[in-house]
Amino acid sequence: MEDNVDTILFHKTTRFLFHEEPPSSRAPWSLVGMTASVYALWSLFVLPGFRKVPWKLKVPYLPSGKTQTANVVKLLQGRKGRLVDLGSGDGRLVFAAASLGFRSTGYELNPILLNWAKADLSDYKNVTVFLAPSVGETLKKKLADELPDDARVIVCRFPLSGWSPTCSEGSGLDQVWAYDMANIRNISDYSPS
């Protein structure tokens, strides 16, 4: 038995208007692919660095501001020699020091770069540091063991506990402290052990 024209037209129109194609299988796979790519990049560049660093040495990224950078530059006035920036972040202190004529190097926690713990600091006369207080004791030992007497350490935002600064510049979050290694070594209760 044949359907009448109205039934045929209604059926075809309904099918045309309300027919849904099966959902595209590309969208979920695209999302999976993007997630896998981001994870692969993260695990390639960031994760290996964090695996090699003890938990207490992991520090957050806190950029130095213009005022703090200017305070560091003031404490570098009249100094000569190479400069290393530990915890260099985006490199603004390295670039500021280079503009003053220093041969500057920056170390940041990144597996592509050398970790500062492996760097030999004995060739540097100037060290700028912007690291969290959790690395203080490890850092003080490294600085005391490797820096020459005429070296100056400039610390941003977090002073080194137990060391008396030679001078400081600024206040609040923009304050920086300078430690001259000759003065640190003259403190009677200091021992580099």
TIBANU-221462 format. One line per field, with one value per residue: chain; residue in one letter; x, y, z of N, C-alpha, C, O in turn. Coordinates in Angstrom, 1 decimal, always signed. Each point is the difference from the previous one (the first is absolute). Example, Ala and Ser with C-alpha at 12.3 -4.5 7.8 and 13.67 -1.06 7.14 Angstrom:
<nodes>
mol = c(A  A)
type = c(a  s)
n.u = c(+13.2  -1.4)
n.v = c(-5.7  +1.1)
n.w = c(+7.8  -1.4)
ca.u = c(-0.9  +0.9)
ca.v = c(+1.2  +1.1)
ca.w = c(+0.0  +0.0)
c.u = c(+0.9  -0.8)
c.v = c(+1.2  +1.1)
c.w = c(+0.0  +0.8)
o.u = c(+1.0  +0.5)
o.v = c(+0.0  +1.1)
o.w = c(+0.7  +0.1)
</nodes>
This chain:
<nodes>
mol = c(A  A  A  A  A  A  A  A  A  A  A  A  A  A  A  A  A  A  A  A  A  A  A  A  A  A  A  A  A  A  A  A  A  A  A  A  A  A  A  A  A  A  A  A  A  A  A  A  A  A  A  A  A  A  A  A  A  A  A  A  A  A  A  A  A  A  A  A  A  A  A  A  A  A  A  A  A  A  A  A  A  A  A  A  A  A  A  A  A  A  A  A  A  A  A  A  A  A  A  A  A  A  A  A  A  A  A  A  A  A  A  A  A  A  A  A  A  A  A  A  A  A  A  A  A  A  A  A  A  A  A  A  A  A  A  A  A  A  A  A  A  A  A  A  A  A  A  A  A  A  A  A  A  A  A  A  A  A  A  A  A  A  A  A  A  A  A  A  A  A  A  A  A  A  A  A  A  A  A  A  A  A  A  A  A  A  A  A  A  A  A  A  A)
type = c(m  e  d  n  v  d  t  i  l  f  h  k  t  t  r  f  l  f  h  e  e  p  p  s  s  r  a  p  w  s  l  v  g  m  t  a  s  v  y  a  l  w  s  l  f  v  l  p  g  f  r  k  v  p  w  k  l  k  v  p  y  l  p  s  g  k  t  q  t  a  n  v  v  k  l  l  q  g  r  k  g  r  l  v  d  l  g  s  g  d  g  r  l  v  f  a  a  a  s  l  g  f  r  s  t  g  y  e  l  n  p  i  l  l  n  w  a  k  a  d  l  s  d  y  k  n  v  t  v  f  l  a  p  s  v  g  e  t  l  k  k  k  l  a  d  e  l  p  d  d  a  r  v  i  v  c  r  f  p  l  s  g  w  s  p  t  c  s  e  g  s  g  l  d  q  v  w  a  y  d  m  a  n  i  r  n  i  s  d  y  s  p  s)
n.u = c(+0.8  -1.4  +2.2  -1.3  -1.1  -2.2  -1.0  -0.7  -1.8  -1.9  -0.7  -0.9  -2.1  -1.6  -0.5  -1.5  -2.2  -1.0  +0.2  +0.1  +1.3  +0.7  -0.4  +0.3  +0.7  -0.8  -2.2  -1.4  -0.5  -1.8  -2.1  -1.0  -0.8  -2.1  -1.9  -0.8  -1.3  -2.1  -1.5  -0.7  -1.5  -2.2  -1.1  -0.8  -1.8  -2.1  -1.5  +0.6  -0.8  -2.1  +0.1  +0.6  -2.0  +1.8  -1.1  +1.5  +0.6  -1.6  +0.6  -1.1  -1.6  +2.0  -1.7  +2.0  -0.4  -1.7  -1.9  -1.4  -1.4  -1.9  -1.6  -1.3  -1.5  -1.9  -1.3  -1.2  -1.4  +0.7  -2.0  +1.4  +0.6  +0.9  -1.5  -0.4  -1.2  +0.1  -0.4  +1.3  -0.6  -1.1  +0.9  -1.9  -0.1  -0.9  -2.2  -1.3  -0.1  -1.5  -2.0  +0.0  -0.9  -1.9  +1.9  -1.7  -0.2  -1.1  -0.5  -0.4  -1.6  +2.0  -1.7  -1.4  -1.2  +1.8  +0.3  -1.6  -1.7  -0.9  -1.5  +1.3  -0.2  +1.1  -1.4  -1.3  -0.3  -1.1  -0.8  -1.0  -1.0  -0.6  +0.7  -1.0  -1.5  -1.7  +0.2  -1.5  -1.4  -1.9  -1.8  -1.2  -1.4  -2.0  -1.7  -1.1  -1.5  -1.9  -1.4  +0.3  +2.2  +1.1  -0.3  -1.1  -0.6  -0.8  -0.5  -0.8  -0.6  +1.6  -0.5  +2.1  -1.4  -0.2  -1.3  +2.2  -2.1  +0.8  -1.4  -0.9  -1.3  -0.5  -1.9  -0.3  -2.0  -0.2  -0.9  +1.7  +0.5  +1.1  +0.6  +0.8  +0.5  +0.6  -1.7  -0.7  +1.4  -0.7  -1.7  -0.1  -1.9  +1.4  -1.8  +2.0  +0.4)
n.v = c(-1.1  +0.8  +0.7  +0.6  +1.1  -0.1  -1.9  -0.3  +1.1  -1.0  -1.7  +0.3  +0.6  -1.5  -1.4  +0.8  -0.1  -1.9  +0.4  -1.7  +1.8  -1.7  -0.5  +2.2  -1.2  +1.5  +0.5  -1.7  -0.6  +1.2  -0.5  -1.8  +0.4  +1.0  -1.2  -1.3  +1.1  +0.4  -1.6  -0.3  +1.4  -0.4  -1.6  +0.9  +1.3  -0.7  -1.2  +0.0  +1.7  -0.2  -0.9  +1.4  +0.9  +0.3  -1.7  -1.0  -1.6  -1.3  +0.8  +1.2  -0.3  +0.7  +0.5  +0.0  +1.0  +1.3  +0.0  -1.7  +0.0  +1.3  -1.0  -1.4  +0.8  +0.4  -1.8  +0.4  +1.5  +0.5  -0.9  -1.4  -0.1  -2.0  -0.3  -0.3  -0.8  +0.3  -1.6  -1.0  -2.1  +1.9  -0.3  +0.1  -1.7  -1.8  -0.1  -0.5  -2.2  -1.3  +0.4  -1.5  -1.5  -0.2  -1.0  +0.4  -0.5  -1.0  +0.2  -1.5  +0.3  -0.9  -1.3  +1.6  +1.1  +1.3  -2.1  +1.4  -1.5  +0.2  +1.6  +0.3  -0.2  -1.9  -0.8  -0.9  +1.7  -0.9  +0.5  -0.6  +1.0  -1.6  +0.0  -1.8  +0.9  -0.5  +1.8  +1.0  -1.5  -0.7  +1.4  +0.0  -1.8  -0.1  +1.1  -0.9  -1.4  +1.0  +0.8  +1.2  +0.0  -0.3  -2.1  +0.4  -0.1  -0.4  +0.8  -1.5  +2.0  -1.2  +1.3  +0.7  -1.7  +1.6  +0.7  +0.4  +0.9  -0.5  -1.1  +2.1  -1.4  +2.2  -0.2  -0.7  +0.3  +2.2  -0.7  +1.6  -2.1  +1.5  -1.7  +1.3  -0.8  +1.8  +1.2  -0.6  +0.5  +2.0  -0.7  +1.3  +1.1  +1.5  -1.1  +0.1  -0.2)
n.w = c(+0.0  -1.5  +0.2  +1.8  -1.6  +0.5  -0.6  -2.1  -0.7  +0.5  -1.2  -2.0  -0.1  +0.3  -1.7  -1.5  +0.4  -0.3  -2.2  +1.4  -0.3  -1.2  +2.1  -0.1  -1.6  -1.5  +0.0  -0.2  -2.1  -0.9  +0.6  -1.0  -2.0  -0.1  +0.4  -1.6  -1.5  +0.5  -0.3  -2.1  -0.8  +0.5  -1.1  -1.9  +0.0  +0.1  -1.2  -2.1  -1.0  -0.7  -2.1  -1.6  -0.4  +1.3  +1.0  +1.3  -1.5  +0.7  -2.0  +1.5  -1.6  +0.5  -1.3  -1.0  +1.9  -0.8  +1.2  -0.2  -1.8  +0.2  +1.1  -1.3  -1.3  +1.1  +0.2  -1.9  +0.9  -2.1  -0.5  +1.0  -2.1  +0.4  -1.7  +2.2  -1.7  +2.3  -1.6  -1.5  +0.7  +0.6  +2.0  +1.1  +1.4  -0.8  -0.4  +1.8  +0.7  -1.0  +0.8  +1.7  -1.4  +1.1  +0.8  -1.4  +2.2  -1.6  +2.2  -1.6  +1.6  -0.6  -0.4  -0.7  +1.6  -0.2  +0.8  +0.8  +0.2  -2.0  +0.5  -1.8  +2.3  -0.2  -1.6  +1.6  -1.3  -1.8  +2.0  -1.9  +1.8  -1.4  +2.1  -0.6  +1.4  -1.3  -1.3  +1.4  +1.0  -1.0  +0.1  +1.9  +0.3  -1.0  +1.0  +1.7  -0.7  -0.6  +1.6  -1.9  +0.7  -1.9  +0.9  -1.9  +2.1  -2.0  +2.1  -1.5  +0.6  -1.0  +1.8  -0.3  +0.1  +1.6  -1.7  +0.6  +0.0  -2.1  -1.5  +0.4  -1.1  +0.4  -1.1  +2.1  -1.1  +0.6  +1.9  +0.1  -0.2  +1.2  -1.5  +1.7  -2.1  -1.1  -0.9  -2.1  -1.6  -0.5  -1.3  +1.9  -0.1  -1.0  -0.8  -1.1  +2.2)
ca.u = c(-0.8  +0.8  -0.3  -0.5  +0.9  +0.2  +0.8  +1.3  +0.5  +0.2  +1.1  +1.2  +0.2  +0.4  +1.4  +0.9  +0.1  +0.4  +1.0  +1.2  +1.1  +0.7  +1.0  +1.3  +1.0  +1.2  +0.0  +0.6  +1.4  +0.8  +0.2  +1.0  +1.2  +0.6  +0.4  +1.3  +1.1  +0.3  +0.7  +1.3  +0.8  +0.3  +0.9  +1.3  +0.8  -0.2  +0.0  +1.4  +0.6  -0.5  +0.4  +1.4  +0.1  -0.7  -1.2  +0.2  +0.6  -0.9  -0.5  -0.9  +0.5  -0.4  +0.8  +0.4  -0.6  +1.0  +0.7  +0.9  +1.1  +0.8  +0.7  +1.2  +0.9  +0.7  +1.0  +1.1  +0.8  +1.4  +0.6  +0.6  +0.0  -1.1  -1.2  -0.9  -1.3  -0.6  -1.4  -0.1  -1.4  +0.0  +1.3  +0.1  +1.2  +1.1  +0.0  +0.4  +1.4  +0.7  +0.0  +1.0  +1.3  +0.3  -0.2  -1.0  -0.5  -1.2  -0.4  -1.4  -0.4  -0.4  +0.8  +0.8  +1.1  +0.7  -0.6  +1.0  +0.8  +1.1  +0.8  +1.2  -0.1  +1.2  +0.5  -0.9  +0.3  -1.3  -1.1  -1.3  -0.8  -1.5  -0.5  -0.8  +0.7  +0.2  +1.3  +1.0  +1.2  +0.7  +0.6  +1.1  +1.2  +0.6  +0.7  +1.2  +1.0  +0.5  +0.2  +1.3  -0.2  -0.4  -1.3  -1.2  -1.3  -1.2  -1.1  -1.3  -1.3  +0.1  +1.4  +0.6  +0.0  +1.3  +1.0  -0.3  +0.2  +0.9  -0.9  -1.2  -0.6  -1.4  -0.7  -1.1  +0.2  +1.1  +1.3  +1.0  +1.1  +1.3  +0.9  +1.4  +0.5  +1.1  -0.6  -0.6  +1.0  +0.6  -0.9  +0.7  -0.8  -0.3  +0.8  -0.6  -0.3)
ca.v = c(+1.1  +1.3  +1.2  +1.1  +1.1  +0.8  -0.7  +0.0  +1.3  +0.3  -0.8  +0.6  +1.3  -0.2  -0.5  +1.1  +1.1  -0.5  -1.0  +0.4  -0.8  -0.5  +1.0  -0.2  -0.7  +0.8  +0.9  -0.6  -0.3  +1.3  +0.3  -0.9  +0.3  +1.3  -0.3  -0.8  +0.9  +0.9  -0.9  -0.4  +1.2  +0.3  -1.1  +0.1  +1.2  +0.4  -1.1  -0.5  +1.0  -0.2  -1.3  +0.1  +1.0  -0.3  +0.8  +1.3  +1.0  +0.4  +1.4  +0.6  +1.1  +1.3  +1.0  +1.2  +1.2  +1.0  +0.7  -1.0  +0.0  +1.2  -0.2  -0.9  +0.8  +1.0  -0.7  -0.4  +1.2  +0.0  -1.4  -0.6  -1.4  -0.8  +0.0  -1.1  +0.2  -1.3  +0.3  +1.2  +0.2  +0.5  +0.5  +1.5  +0.4  -0.4  +1.1  +1.3  +0.0  +0.0  +1.4  +0.7  -0.5  -1.3  -1.3  -0.5  -1.4  -0.3  -1.4  -0.2  -1.4  -0.5  -1.2  +0.3  +0.8  -0.6  +0.4  +0.8  -0.8  -0.6  +1.1  +0.4  +1.4  +0.6  +1.0  +1.1  +1.0  +0.6  -1.0  +0.4  -1.1  +0.2  -1.3  -0.1  -0.3  -1.5  -0.4  +0.8  -0.7  -0.6  +1.0  +0.6  -0.9  +0.1  +1.3  +0.0  -1.0  +0.3  +1.4  +0.7  +1.0  +1.3  -0.2  +0.6  -0.7  +0.9  -0.9  +0.7  -0.3  -0.9  +0.1  -1.3  -0.1  -0.3  +0.8  +1.4  +0.6  +1.2  +1.1  -0.4  +1.1  -0.2  -0.4  -0.9  -1.1  +0.4  +0.1  -0.9  +0.0  -0.3  -0.7  -0.2  -1.2  +0.3  +0.3  -1.3  -0.9  +0.6  -0.2  -1.1  -1.3  -0.5  -1.1  -0.4  -1.4)
ca.w = c(+0.0  -0.2  +0.8  -0.8  -0.2  +1.2  +0.9  -0.5  +0.2  +1.4  +0.5  -0.6  +0.6  +1.4  +0.0  -0.5  +1.0  +1.4  -0.1  +0.6  -0.4  +1.2  +0.5  -0.6  +0.9  +0.0  +1.2  +1.2  -0.2  +0.0  +1.4  +0.5  -0.6  +0.6  +1.4  -0.1  -0.4  +1.1  +1.0  -0.5  +0.1  +1.5  +0.5  -0.6  +0.4  +1.4  +0.9  +0.3  +0.9  +1.3  +0.6  +0.4  +1.0  +1.2  +0.2  +0.7  -0.9  -1.0  +0.3  -0.9  -0.8  +0.5  -0.8  +0.7  -0.6  -0.5  +1.2  +0.5  -0.9  +0.2  +1.2  -0.2  -0.8  +1.0  +0.8  -0.9  -0.4  +0.3  +0.1  -1.3  +0.0  -0.6  +0.9  -0.1  +0.6  +0.3  +0.0  -0.9  -0.5  -1.4  -0.3  +0.1  +0.8  -0.9  -1.0  +0.6  +0.3  -1.3  -0.5  +0.7  -0.5  +0.6  -0.7  +0.8  -0.3  +0.8  +0.2  +0.5  +0.0  -1.3  -0.3  -1.2  +0.5  +1.1  +1.3  +0.7  +1.0  -0.7  -0.6  +0.8  +0.2  +0.3  -1.0  +0.1  +1.0  +0.3  +0.0  +0.4  +0.3  +0.3  +0.3  +1.2  +1.2  +0.2  -0.5  +0.7  +0.6  -1.1  -0.7  +0.8  +0.0  -1.3  -0.2  +0.9  -0.4  -1.3  -0.4  +0.5  +1.0  -0.6  -0.6  +0.7  -0.2  +0.1  +0.2  -0.2  +0.7  +1.2  +0.4  +0.5  +1.5  +0.6  -0.6  +0.1  -1.3  -0.1  -0.2  -0.7  -0.8  -0.2  +1.1  -0.3  -0.9  -0.9  +0.7  -0.4  +1.0  -0.5  +0.9  -0.5  +0.6  +1.0  +1.3  +0.5  +0.5  +1.3  +1.1  +0.8  +0.2  -1.4  -0.5  -1.3  -0.1)
c.u = c(+0.9  -0.5  -0.5  +1.1  +0.3  +0.9  +1.5  +0.7  +0.3  +1.2  +1.3  +0.4  +0.5  +1.4  +1.0  +0.2  +0.6  +1.1  +1.3  +1.1  +0.7  +1.1  +1.4  +1.0  +1.3  +0.2  +0.7  +1.5  +0.9  +0.3  +1.0  +1.4  +0.7  +0.4  +1.3  +1.2  +0.4  +0.7  +1.4  +1.0  +0.4  +0.9  +1.4  +0.8  -0.1  +0.2  +1.4  +0.7  -0.5  +0.3  +1.4  +0.2  -0.7  -1.1  +0.3  +0.7  -0.9  -0.6  -0.9  +0.6  -0.6  +0.9  +0.4  -0.6  +1.1  +0.7  +1.0  +1.3  +0.9  +0.8  +1.2  +1.1  +0.8  +1.1  +1.1  +0.9  +1.4  +0.6  +0.4  -0.1  -1.3  -1.2  -0.8  -1.3  -0.6  -1.5  -0.3  -1.4  +0.0  +1.2  +0.2  +1.2  +1.3  +0.2  +0.4  +1.5  +0.9  +0.1  +1.0  +1.4  +0.5  -0.1  -0.9  -0.5  -1.2  -0.2  -1.4  -0.3  -0.6  +0.9  +0.9  +1.3  +0.7  -0.7  +1.1  +0.8  +1.2  +1.0  +1.2  +0.0  +1.4  +0.5  -0.8  +0.3  -1.3  -1.1  -1.3  -0.8  -1.4  -0.5  -0.7  +0.9  +0.3  +1.3  +1.1  +1.2  +0.9  +0.8  +1.2  +1.2  +0.7  +0.7  +1.3  +1.1  +0.6  +0.4  +1.3  -0.4  -0.6  -1.4  -1.1  -1.2  -1.1  -1.2  -1.3  -1.1  +0.2  +1.5  +0.5  +0.1  +1.4  +1.2  -0.3  +0.3  +1.0  -0.8  -1.3  -0.6  -1.5  -0.7  -1.2  +0.4  +1.2  +1.4  +1.0  +1.2  +1.3  +0.8  +1.3  +0.6  +1.1  -0.6  -0.6  +1.0  +0.7  -0.9  +0.5  -0.8  -0.3  +1.0  -0.6  -0.4  -1.2)
c.v = c(+1.2  +1.0  +1.1  +1.1  +0.7  -0.8  +0.0  +1.4  +0.3  -0.8  +0.5  +1.3  -0.1  -0.5  +1.1  +1.0  -0.5  -1.1  +0.5  -1.0  -0.5  +1.0  -0.3  -0.6  +0.8  +0.8  -0.7  -0.3  +1.2  +0.4  -0.9  +0.3  +1.3  -0.3  -0.8  +0.9  +0.9  -0.8  -0.3  +1.2  +0.2  -1.1  +0.1  +1.1  +0.2  -1.1  -0.6  +0.9  -0.1  -1.3  +0.1  +0.9  -0.5  +0.9  +1.4  +1.0  +0.5  +1.4  +0.5  +1.1  +1.3  +1.1  +1.2  +1.2  +1.0  +0.7  -1.0  -0.2  +1.2  +0.0  -0.9  +0.8  +1.0  -0.7  -0.6  +1.1  -0.1  -1.4  -0.4  -1.5  -0.6  +0.0  -1.3  +0.3  -1.4  +0.2  +1.1  +0.2  +0.5  +0.8  +1.5  +0.5  -0.3  +1.1  +1.3  +0.0  +0.0  +1.4  +0.9  -0.4  -1.3  -1.1  -0.8  -1.4  -0.1  -1.5  +0.0  -1.5  -0.5  -1.1  +0.3  +0.8  -0.8  +0.4  +0.8  -0.8  -0.6  +1.1  +0.3  +1.5  +0.7  +1.1  +1.3  +0.9  +0.6  -1.1  +0.6  -1.2  +0.4  -1.4  +0.0  -0.4  -1.5  -0.4  +0.7  -0.7  -0.6  +1.0  +0.7  -0.9  +0.1  +1.3  +0.1  -0.9  +0.5  +1.4  +0.5  +1.1  +1.3  -0.1  +0.7  -0.8  +1.0  -0.9  +0.9  -0.6  -0.8  +0.0  -1.4  +0.1  -0.4  +0.7  +1.5  +0.7  +1.2  +1.3  -0.5  +1.2  -0.3  -0.4  -0.9  -1.1  +0.4  +0.0  -1.1  +0.1  -0.4  -0.7  -0.1  -1.2  +0.2  +0.3  -1.2  -0.9  +0.5  -0.1  -1.2  -1.3  -0.6  -1.2  -0.6  -1.5  -0.3)
c.w = c(+0.0  +1.0  -0.8  +0.0  +1.3  +1.0  -0.5  +0.2  +1.4  +0.5  -0.5  +0.6  +1.5  +0.1  -0.4  +1.2  +1.4  +0.0  +0.6  -0.5  +1.2  +0.4  -0.6  +1.0  +0.0  +1.3  +1.2  -0.3  -0.1  +1.4  +0.7  -0.5  +0.6  +1.4  +0.0  -0.4  +1.1  +1.1  -0.4  +0.1  +1.5  +0.5  -0.5  +0.7  +1.5  +0.9  +0.3  +1.0  +1.4  +0.6  +0.6  +1.2  +1.3  +0.2  +0.7  -0.8  -1.1  +0.4  -1.0  -0.8  +0.5  -0.7  +0.8  -0.8  -0.4  +1.2  +0.6  -0.9  +0.1  +1.3  -0.1  -0.8  +0.9  +0.8  -0.9  -0.4  +0.5  +0.1  -1.4  +0.1  -0.6  +1.0  -0.4  +0.7  +0.3  +0.2  -0.9  -0.7  -1.5  -0.4  +0.1  +0.8  -0.9  -1.1  +0.6  +0.3  -1.2  -0.5  +0.8  -0.3  +0.7  -1.0  +0.8  -0.4  +1.0  +0.1  +0.5  -0.1  -1.3  -0.4  -1.2  +0.4  +1.1  +1.3  +0.8  +1.0  -0.6  -0.5  +1.0  +0.2  +0.3  -0.9  +0.1  +1.1  +0.5  -0.2  +0.4  +0.2  +0.3  +0.1  +1.4  +1.2  +0.2  -0.5  +0.7  +0.5  -1.0  -0.8  +0.7  +0.0  -1.4  -0.2  +0.8  -0.5  -1.3  -0.4  +0.6  +1.1  -0.5  -0.7  +0.8  -0.5  +0.3  +0.0  -0.1  +0.9  +1.2  +0.5  +0.5  +1.5  +0.5  -0.6  +0.2  -1.3  +0.1  -0.1  -0.6  -0.7  -0.1  +1.3  -0.5  -1.0  -1.0  +0.6  -0.5  +1.0  -0.7  +1.1  -0.6  +0.6  +1.0  +1.3  +0.6  +0.6  +1.3  +1.2  +0.8  +0.1  -1.4  -0.2  -1.2  +0.0  -0.7)
o.u = c(+1.0  -1.2  +0.4  +0.9  +1.1  +0.9  +0.9  +1.1  +1.0  +0.8  +1.0  +1.1  +0.9  +0.8  +1.1  +1.1  +0.7  +0.3  +0.5  -0.2  -0.1  +0.6  +0.4  +0.0  +0.9  +1.1  +0.9  +0.8  +1.2  +1.2  +0.9  +0.9  +1.2  +1.1  +0.9  +1.1  +1.2  +1.0  +0.9  +1.1  +1.1  +0.9  +0.9  +1.2  +1.0  +0.8  +0.3  +0.7  +0.8  +0.1  +0.3  +1.1  -1.2  +0.0  -0.6  +0.0  +0.4  -0.5  +0.1  +1.0  -1.2  +1.2  -0.8  +0.0  +1.2  +1.2  +1.1  +1.1  +1.3  +1.1  +1.1  +1.1  +1.2  +1.0  +1.0  +1.0  +0.3  +1.2  -0.5  -0.3  -0.9  +0.3  -0.1  +0.1  -0.3  -0.4  -0.8  -0.2  +0.5  +0.1  +0.9  +0.5  +0.9  +1.1  +0.8  +0.6  +1.0  +0.9  +0.4  +1.0  +1.1  -1.0  +0.4  -0.1  +0.0  +0.1  -0.4  +0.7  -1.2  +1.2  +1.0  +1.1  -0.6  -0.4  +1.1  +1.1  +0.9  +1.1  -0.2  +0.0  +0.0  +0.9  +0.3  +0.3  +0.0  +0.0  +0.0  +0.1  -0.3  -0.6  +0.1  +1.1  +1.0  +0.5  +1.2  +1.2  +1.2  +1.2  +1.0  +1.2  +1.2  +1.1  +1.0  +1.2  +1.2  +0.8  +0.4  -1.2  -0.7  -0.4  +0.1  -0.2  -0.1  -0.3  -0.1  -0.1  -0.7  +0.8  -0.8  +0.7  +0.6  +1.1  -1.2  +1.1  +0.0  +0.3  -0.1  +0.4  -0.4  +0.6  -0.3  +1.1  +0.5  +0.9  -0.4  +0.2  +0.0  +0.1  +0.2  +0.1  +0.2  +0.6  +0.0  -0.2  +0.6  +0.4  +0.3  +0.6  -0.8  +1.2  -1.2  -0.3  -0.4)
o.v = c(+0.1  +0.1  +0.2  -0.1  +0.4  +0.6  +0.1  +0.0  +0.6  +0.5  +0.1  +0.3  +0.6  +0.4  +0.0  +0.5  +0.7  -0.6  +1.0  -1.2  +0.6  +0.6  -1.1  +0.3  -0.4  +0.1  +0.5  +0.1  -0.1  +0.4  +0.5  -0.1  +0.0  +0.5  +0.3  -0.2  +0.2  +0.4  -0.1  -0.2  +0.3  +0.4  -0.4  -0.1  +0.5  +0.1  -0.2  -0.4  +0.0  -0.1  -0.7  +0.0  -0.3  +1.2  +1.0  +1.2  +0.8  +0.1  -0.4  +0.6  +0.2  +0.1  +0.5  +0.0  -0.2  +0.2  +0.5  +0.0  -0.1  +0.4  +0.3  -0.1  +0.2  +0.5  -0.4  -0.3  -0.3  -0.1  +0.5  -0.6  +0.7  +0.1  -0.3  +0.5  -0.7  +0.9  +0.9  +1.1  -0.8  +0.4  +0.6  +1.0  +0.8  +0.5  +0.8  +1.1  +0.7  +0.4  +1.0  +0.5  -0.4  +0.1  -0.6  -0.3  +0.4  -0.7  +0.7  -0.7  +0.3  +0.2  -0.7  -0.3  -0.9  +1.2  -0.4  +0.4  -0.4  -0.4  +0.0  +0.7  +1.2  +0.8  +1.0  -0.4  +0.7  -0.6  +0.6  -1.0  +0.9  -0.6  +0.9  -0.5  -0.3  -1.1  -0.2  +0.4  +0.0  -0.2  +0.2  +0.5  +0.0  +0.0  +0.5  +0.3  -0.3  +0.2  -0.4  +0.4  +0.7  +1.0  +0.1  -0.3  +0.6  -0.7  +1.0  -1.2  +0.2  -0.6  -0.8  +0.8  -0.9  +0.0  +0.4  -0.1  +0.7  +1.0  -1.2  +1.2  -1.2  -0.1  +0.0  -0.6  -0.9  +0.4  -1.2  +1.1  -0.9  +0.6  -0.6  -0.1  -0.8  -0.5  -0.2  -0.6  -0.7  +0.2  -1.1  -1.0  -1.0  +0.0  -0.3  -0.5  -1.2)
o.w = c(+0.7  +0.3  -1.2  +0.7  +0.3  +0.7  +0.8  +0.4  +0.4  +0.8  +0.7  +0.3  +0.4  +0.8  +0.6  +0.2  +0.6  +1.0  -0.4  +0.0  +1.1  -0.8  -0.2  +1.2  +0.8  +0.5  +0.6  +0.9  +0.4  +0.3  +0.7  +0.7  +0.3  +0.4  +0.8  +0.6  +0.2  +0.6  +0.8  +0.5  +0.3  +0.8  +0.6  +0.2  +0.6  +1.0  +1.2  +0.8  +0.9  +1.3  +1.0  +0.7  -0.1  -0.3  -0.4  +0.3  -0.8  +1.2  -1.2  +0.4  +0.0  +0.3  +0.8  -1.2  +0.2  -0.1  +0.3  +0.5  -0.1  +0.0  +0.5  +0.3  -0.2  +0.2  +0.6  -0.7  +1.2  +0.2  -1.0  +1.0  -0.4  +1.2  -1.2  +1.1  -1.0  +0.9  +0.3  -0.6  -0.8  -1.2  -0.5  -0.4  +0.1  -0.2  -0.6  -0.2  -0.1  -0.6  -0.5  +0.5  -0.3  -0.8  +1.1  -1.2  +1.1  -1.0  +0.9  -0.7  -0.2  +0.0  -0.2  -0.5  +0.5  +0.1  -0.1  +0.3  +0.7  -0.5  +1.2  -1.1  +0.2  +0.4  -0.7  +1.1  +1.1  -1.0  +1.0  -0.7  +0.7  -0.9  +0.8  -0.2  +0.7  +0.4  -0.4  -0.3  +0.0  -0.4  -0.6  -0.2  -0.1  -0.6  -0.5  +0.1  -0.3  -0.9  +1.1  +0.1  +0.7  -0.7  +1.2  -1.1  +1.0  -1.0  +0.7  +0.1  +1.0  -0.7  +0.3  +0.5  -0.5  +0.5  -0.2  -0.5  +1.1  +0.6  -0.4  +0.2  -0.2  +1.0  -1.1  +0.1  -0.7  -0.6  -0.2  +0.5  -0.9  +1.1  -1.1  +1.3  +0.9  +1.0  +1.2  +1.0  +0.7  +1.1  -0.6  +0.0  +0.0  +0.3  +0.0  -1.1  -0.1)
</nodes>
